[in-house]
Amino acid sequence: MEDNIIELINDEGKVEKLVIEATFHLDDNMYAVLHEINSDEGMIYYVEESDDGNGILIKVEDEEEIREVKEVYEGIADDLI
């Protein structure tokens, strides 16, 4: 399995395999842009550290926050091309 593929348990308790497109910091928060293996549609999560030091991915729902994170991500993606 590739290093950039992770497994998450969704709200229905099913395992989903997602590709990590990018991770980056914005305003003291760590964000991750993920997409399903057979999809190009990205999903934005922020990473919260759990008590045991592992990261917990929480889907960003706030439209303003999504817009800000998208702008940063698009700038990063443009720099990589």
PDB file of N, CA, C and O in Angstrom:
ATOM      1  N   MET A   1       0.838  -1.183   0.000  1.00  0.00           N
ATOM      2  CA  MET A   1       0.000   0.000   0.000  1.00  0.00           C
ATOM      3  C   MET A   1       0.885   1.248   0.000  1.00  0.00           C
ATOM      4  O   MET A   1       1.939   1.271   0.636  1.00  0.00           O
ATOM      5  N   GLU A   2       0.450   2.275  -0.713  1.00  0.00           N
ATOM      6  CA  GLU A   2       1.228   3.497  -0.796  1.00  0.00           C
ATOM      7  C   GLU A   2       1.193   4.256   0.532  1.00  0.00           C
ATOM      8  O   GLU A   2       0.261   4.114   1.323  1.00  0.00           O
ATOM      9  N   ASP A   3       2.219   5.055   0.753  1.00  0.00           N
ATOM     10  CA  ASP A   3       2.311   5.823   1.992  1.00  0.00           C
ATOM     11  C   ASP A   3       1.246   6.908   2.090  1.00  0.00           C
ATOM     12  O   ASP A   3       0.876   7.308   3.194  1.00  0.00           O
ATOM     13  N   ASN A   4       0.747   7.391   0.956  1.00  0.00           N
ATOM     14  CA  ASN A   4      -0.196   8.499   1.006  1.00  0.00           C
ATOM     15  C   ASN A   4      -1.655   8.041   1.031  1.00  0.00           C
ATOM     16  O   ASN A   4      -2.556   8.849   0.810  1.00  0.00           O
ATOM     17  N   ILE A   5      -1.896   6.770   1.295  1.00  0.00           N
ATOM     18  CA  ILE A   5      -3.259   6.252   1.417  1.00  0.00           C
ATOM     19  C   ILE A   5      -3.513   5.895   2.881  1.00  0.00           C
ATOM     20  O   ILE A   5      -2.729   5.186   3.511  1.00  0.00           O
ATOM     21  N   ILE A   6      -4.637   6.410   3.407  1.00  0.00           N
ATOM     22  CA  ILE A   6      -4.994   6.103   4.784  1.00  0.00           C
ATOM     23  C   ILE A   6      -6.392   5.497   4.817  1.00  0.00           C
ATOM     24  O   ILE A   6      -7.163   5.625   3.866  1.00  0.00           O
ATOM     25  N   GLU A   7      -6.698   4.846   5.911  1.00  0.00           N
ATOM     26  CA  GLU A   7      -8.029   4.291   6.112  1.00  0.00           C
ATOM     27  C   GLU A   7      -8.705   5.039   7.246  1.00  0.00           C
ATOM     28  O   GLU A   7      -8.139   5.199   8.328  1.00  0.00           O
ATOM     29  N   LEU A   8      -9.936   5.499   6.981  1.00  0.00           N
ATOM     30  CA  LEU A   8     -10.733   6.174   7.992  1.00  0.00           C
ATOM     31  C   LEU A   8     -12.038   5.423   8.172  1.00  0.00           C
ATOM     32  O   LEU A   8     -12.522   4.769   7.248  1.00  0.00           O
ATOM     33  N   ILE A   9     -12.600   5.521   9.354  1.00  0.00           N
ATOM     34  CA  ILE A   9     -13.921   4.943   9.604  1.00  0.00           C
ATOM     35  C   ILE A   9     -14.922   6.081   9.498  1.00  0.00           C
ATOM     36  O   ILE A   9     -14.841   7.058  10.242  1.00  0.00           O
ATOM     37  N   ASN A  10     -15.872   5.952   8.569  1.00  0.00           N
ATOM     38  CA  ASN A  10     -16.838   7.027   8.351  1.00  0.00           C
ATOM     39  C   ASN A  10     -17.945   7.005   9.395  1.00  0.00           C
ATOM     40  O   ASN A  10     -17.939   6.186  10.314  1.00  0.00           O
ATOM     41  N   ASP A  11     -18.897   7.925   9.235  1.00  0.00           N
ATOM     42  CA  ASP A  11     -19.994   8.051  10.215  1.00  0.00           C
ATOM     43  C   ASP A  11     -20.850   6.798  10.315  1.00  0.00           C
ATOM     44  O   ASP A  11     -21.481   6.561  11.345  1.00  0.00           O
ATOM     45  N   GLU A  12     -20.879   5.990   9.251  1.00  0.00           N
ATOM     46  CA  GLU A  12     -21.666   4.759   9.265  1.00  0.00           C
ATOM     47  C   GLU A  12     -20.863   3.559   9.759  1.00  0.00           C
ATOM     48  O   GLU A  12     -21.366   2.435   9.762  1.00  0.00           O
ATOM     49  N   GLY A  13     -19.611   3.790  10.179  1.00  0.00           N
ATOM     50  CA  GLY A  13     -18.782   2.710  10.691  1.00  0.00           C
ATOM     51  C   GLY A  13     -18.066   1.914   9.612  1.00  0.00           C
ATOM     52  O   GLY A  13     -17.464   0.880   9.902  1.00  0.00           O
ATOM     53  N   LYS A  14     -18.126   2.383   8.373  1.00  0.00           N
ATOM     54  CA  LYS A  14     -17.457   1.689   7.265  1.00  0.00           C
ATOM     55  C   LYS A  14     -16.066   2.259   7.052  1.00  0.00           C
ATOM     56  O   LYS A  14     -15.837   3.450   7.264  1.00  0.00           O
ATOM     57  N   VAL A  15     -15.134   1.405   6.632  1.00  0.00           N
ATOM     58  CA  VAL A  15     -13.767   1.831   6.372  1.00  0.00           C
ATOM     59  C   VAL A  15     -13.693   2.434   4.977  1.00  0.00           C
ATOM     60  O   VAL A  15     -14.152   1.835   4.004  1.00  0.00           O
ATOM     61  N   GLU A  16     -13.110   3.623   4.891  1.00  0.00           N
ATOM     62  CA  GLU A  16     -12.894   4.291   3.614  1.00  0.00           C
ATOM     63  C   GLU A  16     -11.390   4.455   3.413  1.00  0.00           C
ATOM     64  O   GLU A  16     -10.675   4.825   4.343  1.00  0.00           O
ATOM     65  N   LYS A  17     -10.912   4.181   2.205  1.00  0.00           N
ATOM     66  CA  LYS A  17      -9.517   4.436   1.866  1.00  0.00           C
ATOM     67  C   LYS A  17      -9.451   5.764   1.141  1.00  0.00           C
ATOM     68  O   LYS A  17     -10.126   5.974   0.134  1.00  0.00           O
ATOM     69  N   LEU A  18      -8.623   6.665   1.671  1.00  0.00           N
ATOM     70  CA  LEU A  18      -8.491   8.003   1.110  1.00  0.00           C
ATOM     71  C   LEU A  18      -7.035   8.307   0.788  1.00  0.00           C
ATOM     72  O   LEU A  18      -6.124   7.829   1.465  1.00  0.00           O
ATOM     73  N   VAL A  19      -6.831   9.100  -0.243  1.00  0.00           N
ATOM     74  CA  VAL A  19      -5.500   9.531  -0.652  1.00  0.00           C
ATOM     75  C   VAL A  19      -5.231  10.895  -0.036  1.00  0.00           C
ATOM     76  O   VAL A  19      -6.063  11.798  -0.116  1.00  0.00           O
ATOM     77  N   ILE A  20      -4.068  11.037   0.577  1.00  0.00           N
ATOM     78  CA  ILE A  20      -3.662  12.334   1.130  1.00  0.00           C
ATOM     79  C   ILE A  20      -3.019  13.137  -0.002  1.00  0.00           C
ATOM     80  O   ILE A  20      -1.946  12.787  -0.494  1.00  0.00           O
ATOM     81  N   GLU A  21      -3.692  14.220  -0.406  1.00  0.00           N
ATOM     82  CA  GLU A  21      -3.161  15.099  -1.453  1.00  0.00           C
ATOM     83  C   GLU A  21      -2.087  16.012  -0.887  1.00  0.00           C
ATOM     84  O   GLU A  21      -1.027  16.192  -1.487  1.00  0.00           O
ATOM     85  N   ALA A  22      -2.375  16.588   0.278  1.00  0.00           N
ATOM     86  CA  ALA A  22      -1.443  17.541   0.878  1.00  0.00           C
ATOM     87  C   ALA A  22      -1.777  17.729   2.346  1.00  0.00           C
ATOM     88  O   ALA A  22      -2.913  17.521   2.772  1.00  0.00           O
ATOM     89  N   THR A  23      -0.776  18.123   3.106  1.00  0.00           N
ATOM     90  CA  THR A  23      -0.968  18.579   4.479  1.00  0.00           C
ATOM     91  C   THR A  23      -0.197  19.880   4.631  1.00  0.00           C
ATOM     92  O   THR A  23       0.884  20.032   4.063  1.00  0.00           O
ATOM     93  N   PHE A  24      -0.739  20.811   5.385  1.00  0.00           N
ATOM     94  CA  PHE A  24      -0.074  22.098   5.575  1.00  0.00           C
ATOM     95  C   PHE A  24      -0.674  22.807   6.783  1.00  0.00           C
ATOM     96  O   PHE A  24      -1.764  22.467   7.243  1.00  0.00           O
ATOM     97  N   HIS A  25       0.058  23.800   7.290  1.00  0.00           N
ATOM     98  CA  HIS A  25      -0.402  24.594   8.431  1.00  0.00           C
ATOM     99  C   HIS A  25      -1.001  25.904   7.929  1.00  0.00           C
ATOM    100  O   HIS A  25      -0.530  26.489   6.954  1.00  0.00           O
ATOM    101  N   LEU A  26      -2.043  26.347   8.613  1.00  0.00           N
ATOM    102  CA  LEU A  26      -2.665  27.636   8.352  1.00  0.00           C
ATOM    103  C   LEU A  26      -3.221  28.130   9.680  1.00  0.00           C
ATOM    104  O   LEU A  26      -4.041  27.455  10.301  1.00  0.00           O
ATOM    105  N   ASP A  27      -2.776  29.312  10.120  1.00  0.00           N
ATOM    106  CA  ASP A  27      -3.270  29.895  11.371  1.00  0.00           C
ATOM    107  C   ASP A  27      -3.200  28.913  12.542  1.00  0.00           C
ATOM    108  O   ASP A  27      -4.193  28.713  13.241  1.00  0.00           O
ATOM    109  N   ASP A  28      -2.061  28.315  12.754  1.00  0.00           N
ATOM    110  CA  ASP A  28      -1.824  27.398  13.873  1.00  0.00           C
ATOM    111  C   ASP A  28      -2.621  26.096  13.798  1.00  0.00           C
ATOM    112  O   ASP A  28      -2.627  25.334  14.764  1.00  0.00           O
ATOM    113  N   ASN A  29      -3.284  25.825  12.696  1.00  0.00           N
ATOM    114  CA  ASN A  29      -3.996  24.559  12.502  1.00  0.00           C
ATOM    115  C   ASN A  29      -3.317  23.761  11.404  1.00  0.00           C
ATOM    116  O   ASN A  29      -2.793  24.325  10.443  1.00  0.00           O
ATOM    117  N   MET A  30      -3.331  22.452  11.554  1.00  0.00           N
ATOM    118  CA  MET A  30      -2.822  21.560  10.517  1.00  0.00           C
ATOM    119  C   MET A  30      -4.016  21.075   9.711  1.00  0.00           C
ATOM    120  O   MET A  30      -5.004  20.607  10.278  1.00  0.00           O
ATOM    121  N   TYR A  31      -3.929  21.185   8.391  1.00  0.00           N
ATOM    122  CA  TYR A  31      -4.996  20.754   7.505  1.00  0.00           C
ATOM    123  C   TYR A  31      -4.510  19.645   6.598  1.00  0.00           C
ATOM    124  O   TYR A  31      -3.320  19.536   6.303  1.00  0.00           O
ATOM    125  N   ALA A  32      -5.446  18.827   6.163  1.00  0.00           N
ATOM    126  CA  ALA A  32      -5.152  17.762   5.200  1.00  0.00           C
ATOM    127  C   ALA A  32      -6.216  17.813   4.109  1.00  0.00           C
ATOM    128  O   ALA A  32      -7.407  17.944   4.390  1.00  0.00           O
ATOM    129  N   VAL A  33      -5.765  17.707   2.861  1.00  0.00           N
ATOM    130  CA  VAL A  33      -6.684  17.606   1.732  1.00  0.00           C
ATOM    131  C   VAL A  33      -6.648  16.153   1.278  1.00  0.00           C
ATOM    132  O   VAL A  33      -5.598  15.636   0.897  1.00  0.00           O
ATOM    133  N   LEU A  34      -7.809  15.502   1.323  1.00  0.00           N
ATOM    134  CA  LEU A  34      -7.916  14.082   0.999  1.00  0.00           C
ATOM    135  C   LEU A  34      -8.935  13.884  -0.116  1.00  0.00           C
ATOM    136  O   LEU A  34      -9.809  14.726  -0.322  1.00  0.00           O
ATOM    137  N   HIS A  35      -8.821  12.774  -0.832  1.00  0.00           N
ATOM    138  CA  HIS A  35      -9.865  12.400  -1.778  1.00  0.00           C
ATOM    139  C   HIS A  35      -9.973  10.893  -1.836  1.00  0.00           C
ATOM    140  O   HIS A  35      -9.019  10.178  -1.526  1.00  0.00           O
ATOM    141  N   GLU A  36     -11.161  10.403  -2.240  1.00  0.00           N
ATOM    142  CA  GLU A  36     -11.360   8.967  -2.391  1.00  0.00           C
ATOM    143  C   GLU A  36     -10.493   8.475  -3.542  1.00  0.00           C
ATOM    144  O   GLU A  36     -10.184   9.239  -4.456  1.00  0.00           O
ATOM    145  N   ILE A  37     -10.101   7.214  -3.505  1.00  0.00           N
ATOM    146  CA  ILE A  37      -9.184   6.659  -4.499  1.00  0.00           C
ATOM    147  C   ILE A  37      -9.699   6.844  -5.922  1.00  0.00           C
ATOM    148  O   ILE A  37      -8.917   7.164  -6.818  1.00  0.00           O
ATOM    149  N   ASN A  38     -10.987   6.652  -6.148  1.00  0.00           N
ATOM    150  CA  ASN A  38     -11.539   6.742  -7.496  1.00  0.00           C
ATOM    151  C   ASN A  38     -12.215   8.083  -7.766  1.00  0.00           C
ATOM    152  O   ASN A  38     -13.126   8.163  -8.590  1.00  0.00           O
ATOM    153  N   SER A  39     -11.778   9.131  -7.083  1.00  0.00           N
ATOM    154  CA  SER A  39     -12.402  10.440  -7.231  1.00  0.00           C
ATOM    155  C   SER A  39     -11.337  11.524  -7.186  1.00  0.00           C
ATOM    156  O   SER A  39     -10.295  11.361  -6.551  1.00  0.00           O
ATOM    157  N   ASP A  40     -11.609  12.628  -7.864  1.00  0.00           N
ATOM    158  CA  ASP A  40     -10.714  13.782  -7.796  1.00  0.00           C
ATOM    159  C   ASP A  40     -11.263  14.874  -6.890  1.00  0.00           C
ATOM    160  O   ASP A  40     -10.618  15.904  -6.693  1.00  0.00           O
ATOM    161  N   GLU A  41     -12.453  14.653  -6.336  1.00  0.00           N
ATOM    162  CA  GLU A  41     -13.077  15.654  -5.491  1.00  0.00           C
ATOM    163  C   GLU A  41     -12.430  15.645  -4.113  1.00  0.00           C
ATOM    164  O   GLU A  41     -12.505  14.656  -3.385  1.00  0.00           O
ATOM    165  N   GLY A  42     -11.796  16.755  -3.767  1.00  0.00           N
ATOM    166  CA  GLY A  42     -11.091  16.841  -2.501  1.00  0.00           C
ATOM    167  C   GLY A  42     -11.999  17.128  -1.327  1.00  0.00           C
ATOM    168  O   GLY A  42     -13.056  17.743  -1.475  1.00  0.00           O
ATOM    169  N   MET A  43     -11.577  16.677  -0.160  1.00  0.00           N
ATOM    170  CA  MET A  43     -12.255  16.952   1.103  1.00  0.00           C
ATOM    171  C   MET A  43     -11.221  17.549   2.040  1.00  0.00           C
ATOM    172  O   MET A  43     -10.069  17.114   2.061  1.00  0.00           O
ATOM    173  N   ILE A  44     -11.627  18.539   2.809  1.00  0.00           N
ATOM    174  CA  ILE A  44     -10.698  19.232   3.695  1.00  0.00           C
ATOM    175  C   ILE A  44     -10.967  18.822   5.137  1.00  0.00           C
ATOM    176  O   ILE A  44     -12.102  18.853   5.614  1.00  0.00           O
ATOM    177  N   TYR A  45      -9.896  18.438   5.812  1.00  0.00           N
ATOM    178  CA  TYR A  45      -9.964  18.047   7.224  1.00  0.00           C
ATOM    179  C   TYR A  45      -8.948  18.876   7.991  1.00  0.00           C
ATOM    180  O   TYR A  45      -7.938  19.306   7.434  1.00  0.00           O
ATOM    181  N   TYR A  46      -9.217  19.096   9.265  1.00  0.00           N
ATOM    182  CA  TYR A  46      -8.146  19.611  10.108  1.00  0.00           C
ATOM    183  C   TYR A  46      -7.706  18.487  11.024  1.00  0.00           C
ATOM    184  O   TYR A  46      -8.472  17.582  11.355  1.00  0.00           O
ATOM    185  N   VAL A  47      -6.454  18.577  11.420  1.00  0.00           N
ATOM    186  CA  VAL A  47      -5.842  17.509  12.206  1.00  0.00           C
ATOM    187  C   VAL A  47      -5.745  17.982  13.645  1.00  0.00           C
ATOM    188  O   VAL A  47      -5.143  19.013  13.945  1.00  0.00           O
ATOM    189  N   GLU A  48      -6.351  17.203  14.523  1.00  0.00           N
ATOM    190  CA  GLU A  48      -6.320  17.495  15.948  1.00  0.00           C
ATOM    191  C   GLU A  48      -5.531  16.380  16.626  1.00  0.00           C
ATOM    192  O   GLU A  48      -5.710  15.204  16.307  1.00  0.00           O
ATOM    193  N   GLU A  49      -4.670  16.746  17.551  1.00  0.00           N
ATOM    194  CA  GLU A  49      -3.872  15.725  18.240  1.00  0.00           C
ATOM    195  C   GLU A  49      -4.673  15.134  19.390  1.00  0.00           C
ATOM    196  O   GLU A  49      -5.254  15.858  20.197  1.00  0.00           O
ATOM    197  N   SER A  50      -4.693  13.804  19.452  1.00  0.00           N
ATOM    198  CA  SER A  50      -5.396  13.126  20.539  1.00  0.00           C
ATOM    199  C   SER A  50      -4.482  13.035  21.761  1.00  0.00           C
ATOM    200  O   SER A  50      -3.303  13.384  21.698  1.00  0.00           O
ATOM    201  N   ASP A  51      -5.038  12.567  22.857  1.00  0.00           N
ATOM    202  CA  ASP A  51      -4.276  12.450  24.101  1.00  0.00           C
ATOM    203  C   ASP A  51      -3.073  11.527  23.963  1.00  0.00           C
ATOM    204  O   ASP A  51      -2.066  11.708  24.647  1.00  0.00           O
ATOM    205  N   ASP A  52      -3.176  10.533  23.074  1.00  0.00           N
ATOM    206  CA  ASP A  52      -2.061   9.594  22.901  1.00  0.00           C
ATOM    207  C   ASP A  52      -1.067  10.053  21.840  1.00  0.00           C
ATOM    208  O   ASP A  52      -0.149   9.312  21.490  1.00  0.00           O
ATOM    209  N   GLY A  53      -1.245  11.282  21.320  1.00  0.00           N
ATOM    210  CA  GLY A  53      -0.293  11.836  20.369  1.00  0.00           C
ATOM    211  C   GLY A  53      -0.595  11.525  18.911  1.00  0.00           C
ATOM    212  O   GLY A  53       0.114  11.998  18.023  1.00  0.00           O
ATOM    213  N   ASN A  54      -1.620  10.748  18.650  1.00  0.00           N
ATOM    214  CA  ASN A  54      -2.003  10.452  17.273  1.00  0.00           C
ATOM    215  C   ASN A  54      -2.867  11.579  16.725  1.00  0.00           C
ATOM    216  O   ASN A  54      -3.490  12.321  17.485  1.00  0.00           O
ATOM    217  N   GLY A  55      -2.900  11.701  15.402  1.00  0.00           N
ATOM    218  CA  GLY A  55      -3.732  12.714  14.775  1.00  0.00           C
ATOM    219  C   GLY A  55      -5.148  12.209  14.565  1.00  0.00           C
ATOM    220  O   GLY A  55      -5.365  11.048  14.219  1.00  0.00           O
ATOM    221  N   ILE A  56      -6.103  13.094  14.777  1.00  0.00           N
ATOM    222  CA  ILE A  56      -7.509  12.803  14.502  1.00  0.00           C
ATOM    223  C   ILE A  56      -7.947  13.745  13.395  1.00  0.00           C
ATOM    224  O   ILE A  56      -7.773  14.959  13.509  1.00  0.00           O
ATOM    225  N   LEU A  57      -8.515  13.202  12.322  1.00  0.00           N
ATOM    226  CA  LEU A  57      -8.981  14.022  11.213  1.00  0.00           C
ATOM    227  C   LEU A  57     -10.440  14.392  11.428  1.00  0.00           C
ATOM    228  O   LEU A  57     -11.286  13.526  11.651  1.00  0.00           O
ATOM    229  N   ILE A  58     -10.725  15.687  11.358  1.00  0.00           N
ATOM    230  CA  ILE A  58     -12.080  16.182  11.530  1.00  0.00           C
ATOM    231  C   ILE A  58     -12.439  16.991  10.286  1.00  0.00           C
ATOM    232  O   ILE A  58     -11.753  17.952   9.941  1.00  0.00           O
ATOM    233  N   LYS A  59     -13.520  16.593   9.619  1.00  0.00           N
ATOM    234  CA  LYS A  59     -13.910  17.237   8.376  1.00  0.00           C
ATOM    235  C   LYS A  59     -14.325  18.686   8.639  1.00  0.00           C
ATOM    236  O   LYS A  59     -15.094  18.972   9.557  1.00  0.00           O
ATOM    237  N   VAL A  60     -13.795  19.592   7.811  1.00  0.00           N
ATOM    238  CA  VAL A  60     -14.136  21.006   7.922  1.00  0.00           C
ATOM    239  C   VAL A  60     -15.501  21.221   7.280  1.00  0.00           C
ATOM    240  O   VAL A  60     -15.715  20.842   6.129  1.00  0.00           O
ATOM    241  N   GLU A  61     -16.416  21.824   8.018  1.00  0.00           N
ATOM    242  CA  GLU A  61     -17.776  22.070   7.533  1.00  0.00           C
ATOM    243  C   GLU A  61     -18.041  23.552   7.283  1.00  0.00           C
ATOM    244  O   GLU A  61     -18.921  23.895   6.493  1.00  0.00           O
ATOM    245  N   ASP A  62     -17.291  24.436   7.947  1.00  0.00           N
ATOM    246  CA  ASP A  62     -17.508  25.874   7.840  1.00  0.00           C
ATOM    247  C   ASP A  62     -17.094  26.382   6.451  1.00  0.00           C
ATOM    248  O   ASP A  62     -15.946  26.212   6.040  1.00  0.00           O
ATOM    249  N   GLU A  63     -18.039  27.008   5.733  1.00  0.00           N
ATOM    250  CA  GLU A  63     -17.786  27.447   4.355  1.00  0.00           C
ATOM    251  C   GLU A  63     -16.644  28.454   4.257  1.00  0.00           C
ATOM    252  O   GLU A  63     -15.835  28.381   3.332  1.00  0.00           O
ATOM    253  N   GLU A  64     -16.570  29.386   5.192  1.00  0.00           N
ATOM    254  CA  GLU A  64     -15.503  30.391   5.171  1.00  0.00           C
ATOM    255  C   GLU A  64     -14.143  29.730   5.377  1.00  0.00           C
ATOM    256  O   GLU A  64     -13.175  30.059   4.691  1.00  0.00           O
ATOM    257  N   GLU A  65     -14.076  28.805   6.319  1.00  0.00           N
ATOM    258  CA  GLU A  65     -12.821  28.088   6.577  1.00  0.00           C
ATOM    259  C   GLU A  65     -12.426  27.259   5.357  1.00  0.00           C
ATOM    260  O   GLU A  65     -11.250  27.210   4.994  1.00  0.00           O
ATOM    261  N   ILE A  66     -13.402  26.606   4.722  1.00  0.00           N
ATOM    262  CA  ILE A  66     -13.126  25.823   3.513  1.00  0.00           C
ATOM    263  C   ILE A  66     -12.553  26.723   2.432  1.00  0.00           C
ATOM    264  O   ILE A  66     -11.582  26.355   1.770  1.00  0.00           O
ATOM    265  N   ARG A  67     -13.144  27.905   2.243  1.00  0.00           N
ATOM    266  CA  ARG A  67     -12.666  28.832   1.216  1.00  0.00           C
ATOM    267  C   ARG A  67     -11.214  29.242   1.478  1.00  0.00           C
ATOM    268  O   ARG A  67     -10.393  29.241   0.561  1.00  0.00           O
ATOM    269  N   GLU A  68     -10.900  29.588   2.718  1.00  0.00           N
ATOM    270  CA  GLU A  68      -9.535  29.991   3.071  1.00  0.00           C
ATOM    271  C   GLU A  68      -8.536  28.861   2.826  1.00  0.00           C
ATOM    272  O   GLU A  68      -7.467  29.075   2.254  1.00  0.00           O
ATOM    273  N   VAL A  69      -8.899  27.661   3.263  1.00  0.00           N
ATOM    274  CA  VAL A  69      -7.998  26.516   3.101  1.00  0.00           C
ATOM    275  C   VAL A  69      -7.813  26.181   1.618  1.00  0.00           C
ATOM    276  O   VAL A  69      -6.707  25.848   1.193  1.00  0.00           O
ATOM    277  N   LYS A  70      -8.889  26.269   0.830  1.00  0.00           N
ATOM    278  CA  LYS A  70      -8.788  26.022  -0.613  1.00  0.00           C
ATOM    279  C   LYS A  70      -7.818  26.982  -1.278  1.00  0.00           C
ATOM    280  O   LYS A  70      -7.021  26.578  -2.124  1.00  0.00           O
ATOM    281  N   GLU A  71      -7.885  28.260  -0.896  1.00  0.00           N
ATOM    282  CA  GLU A  71      -6.988  29.254  -1.474  1.00  0.00           C
ATOM    283  C   GLU A  71      -5.533  28.896  -1.198  1.00  0.00           C
ATOM    284  O   GLU A  71      -4.699  28.957  -2.101  1.00  0.00           O
ATOM    285  N   VAL A  72      -5.225  28.528   0.025  1.00  0.00           N
ATOM    286  CA  VAL A  72      -3.856  28.140   0.379  1.00  0.00           C
ATOM    287  C   VAL A  72      -3.448  26.878  -0.385  1.00  0.00           C
ATOM    288  O   VAL A  72      -2.349  26.808  -0.935  1.00  0.00           O
ATOM    289  N   TYR A  73      -4.335  25.885  -0.416  1.00  0.00           N
ATOM    290  CA  TYR A  73      -4.034  24.640  -1.113  1.00  0.00           C
ATOM    291  C   TYR A  73      -3.789  24.878  -2.607  1.00  0.00           C
ATOM    292  O   TYR A  73      -2.850  24.324  -3.177  1.00  0.00           O
ATOM    293  N   GLU A  74      -4.630  25.697  -3.237  1.00  0.00           N
ATOM    294  CA  GLU A  74      -4.449  25.985  -4.664  1.00  0.00           C
ATOM    295  C   GLU A  74      -3.127  26.680  -4.918  1.00  0.00           C
ATOM    296  O   GLU A  74      -2.483  26.429  -5.937  1.00  0.00           O
ATOM    297  N   GLY A  75      -2.705  27.563  -3.996  1.00  0.00           N
ATOM    298  CA  GLY A  75      -1.410  28.215  -4.119  1.00  0.00           C
ATOM    299  C   GLY A  75      -0.268  27.222  -4.012  1.00  0.00           C
ATOM    300  O   GLY A  75       0.715  27.323  -4.745  1.00  0.00           O
ATOM    301  N   ILE A  76      -0.392  26.261  -3.103  1.00  0.00           N
ATOM    302  CA  ILE A  76       0.618  25.205  -2.955  1.00  0.00           C
ATOM    303  C   ILE A  76       0.648  24.359  -4.222  1.00  0.00           C
ATOM    304  O   ILE A  76       1.723  24.064  -4.744  1.00  0.00           O
ATOM    305  N   ALA A  77      -0.518  23.967  -4.720  1.00  0.00           N
ATOM    306  CA  ALA A  77      -0.586  23.119  -5.916  1.00  0.00           C
ATOM    307  C   ALA A  77       0.007  23.839  -7.115  1.00  0.00           C
ATOM    308  O   ALA A  77       0.700  23.216  -7.919  1.00  0.00           O
ATOM    309  N   ASP A  78      -0.252  25.157  -7.259  1.00  0.00           N
ATOM    310  CA  ASP A  78       0.309  25.916  -8.366  1.00  0.00           C
ATOM    311  C   ASP A  78       1.824  25.944  -8.291  1.00  0.00           C
ATOM    312  O   ASP A  78       2.495  25.864  -9.320  1.00  0.00           O
ATOM    313  N   ASP A  79       2.379  26.057  -7.078  1.00  0.00           N
ATOM    314  CA  ASP A  79       3.833  26.067  -6.909  1.00  0.00           C
ATOM    315  C   ASP A  79       4.466  24.735  -7.288  1.00  0.00           C
ATOM    316  O   ASP A  79       5.629  24.703  -7.691  1.00  0.00           O
ATOM    317  N   LEU A  80       3.721  23.627  -7.167  1.00  0.00           N
ATOM    318  CA  LEU A  80       4.268  22.311  -7.456  1.00  0.00           C
ATOM    319  C   LEU A  80       4.246  21.965  -8.947  1.00  0.00           C
ATOM    320  O   LEU A  80       4.969  21.078  -9.401  1.00  0.00           O
ATOM    321  N   ILE A  81       3.414  22.670  -9.690  1.00  0.00           N
ATOM    322  CA  ILE A  81       3.278  22.355 -11.137  1.00  0.00           C
ATOM    323  C   ILE A  81       4.365  23.046 -11.931  1.00  0.00           C
ATOM    324  O   ILE A  81       4.421  22.907 -13.153  1.00  0.00           O
TER     325      ILE A  81
END
